[in-house]
Amino acid sequence: MSDEKLGYLLRELRSIPHVEFLRIGSRIPIFLPQRITPALCAMLKQHHPLFMSIHTNHPRELTTEVREALGRLADAGIRSVINPFCSAM
């Protein structure tokens, strides 16, 4: 999904009066850490408070690139929770 489309969806969700928190569940930071760009983080930063639930299958998935991507999210103020070993059965 493009940054623009994700931004649009977050704006629309944020406009719903009874929605207080937004949480994104994703494996993107794990299997495609280069997708967590400064531009994406800047866009996400506009939608505080925003939480991200990150799904992992194995500790070996937490590579240097993943840690750097998670750092970029944290620097943008995105509160992340890593859900370990959330494999589909």
N, C-alpha and C positions, 0 to 999 in steps of 0.2 A: 504494500500500500504506500502510496506517495505521501510525503510530508504534508502536502496541501490537503489531500483527502482526509488524512488522520486529523489534521488541525480543524478541518470543517466538522468532522464528527464530534470532536471534543467540544467545539464551540456550541454545537447543537445540543449535546448532552448537558453542558453547563447552563444552557438557557432554560432548562426545565426547573421550575421553582423548588420542587421538593428534593432534587438531587444535590446532596451535600458533598459527596466524595466521588472521585472517579478512580477506578482501578483497572489497569490493563494487565491481563494475564498473557504471557508470551514466552516462547523459547528463542525469539530472535536474538537477544543478547548472547545466547549460548551458541547457537549454530551459525549465526551470521553477525559476529560482533562488529564488523566494519560498517554495518547498517546504522550503528549508533554514532552518527556524525555530529559535529558541532552544530550544524544547521537543525538537525532533528532535535537535539537537546535544547536549543534556543526556542524552538517552537513549543516543545513540551513545557518549558519553563513558564510559558504564558498561561498555563492552565492549572495553577496551584489551587488547592492541594491536589496532587496527583500521586497515586501510588502505582507501583508495578510489582506484580507477582511473577517471579522468574522461575520457570520450571526446569529442573535438571534431572538427568537420569543416572548420572554417575559422577563421583568427585573428580574424575579425570577430565571431565568437560570444562572444569574451571581453569582454563589456560591463561597464559599471560595476556593474550588478546582479549579474553573475556573479562579479566580483572580490569583492564584498561577501559573497556566499554562500560563496565559497571561504575568505574570511577568517574567517567564523563557524565553518566546519569546522576550520580551523587552530587557532583559539582553543580549540576543544574537544579539541585534541590528535589529531585525525584526520589521519593522514599521507596526503596526496593526491599522486597522480601524474597529470599531464595527458598523455594520449596524443593527440598532435596528428594530426589528419586521419585518423581511423579510420573513414572512410566505408565503408559496405557497397557492394559492387560487384554 
